[in-house]
Amino acid sequence: MNTITYNDKTYKIPKPFEECYFGKNPTEEHTITNPYSNQSTTIPAFAVAIYDAIKGAEYEQDYDLMQKGLDWFSRNFTKQYMILLD
C-alpha cells in the first residue's frame, strides 16, 4: 500500500488506486467542480486521480471499484466528498 503525505497527514492509497497516475507532484492542489451542483473544491492531485477513477468506474458500471473509491474518498476527504460525490 502506497502512502502520501499531504498537509502533515499521511494518506494510505489502497489497491487498485495505488496504480493511478498521480502526476509529477501528487500534492499539488487542483480545483474540481461538481458538474451537477456547480460547487467547487480544492483537492491534491492524488485525490483527483482517485476521483477520476471513481467517475470512470461509474461510466464503465464497475460498481465494486466505484464503491471502493467512494469509501476511501468519504473517509479521507469528507468535506470534498460532500461537494463532489454525494
C-alpha positions, 0 to 999 in steps of 0.5 A, spaced: 500 500 500 502 506 497 502 512 502 502 520 501 503 525 505 499 531 504 498 537 509 502 533 515 497 527 514 499 521 511 494 518 506 494 510 505 492 509 497 489 502 497 489 497 491 487 498 485 488 506 486 495 505 488 496 504 480 493 511 478 497 516 475 498 521 480 502 526 476 509 529 477 507 532 484 501 528 487 500 534 492 499 539 488 492 542 489 487 542 483 480 545 483 474 540 481 467 542 480 461 538 481 458 538 474 451 537 477 451 542 483 456 547 480 460 547 487 467 547 487 473 544 491 480 544 492 483 537 492 491 534 491 492 531 485 492 524 488 485 525 490 483 527 483 486 521 480 482 517 485 476 521 483 477 520 476 477 513 477 471 513 481 467 517 475 470 512 470 468 506 474 461 509 474 461 510 466 464 503 465 458 500 471 464 497 475 460 498 481 465 494 486 471 499 484 466 505 484 464 503 491 471 502 493 473 509 491 467 512 494 469 509 501 476 511 501 474 518 498 468 519 504 473 517 509 479 521 507 476 527 504 469 528 507 468 535 506 470 534 498 466 528 498 460 532 500 461 537 494 463 532 489 460 525 490 454 525 494 
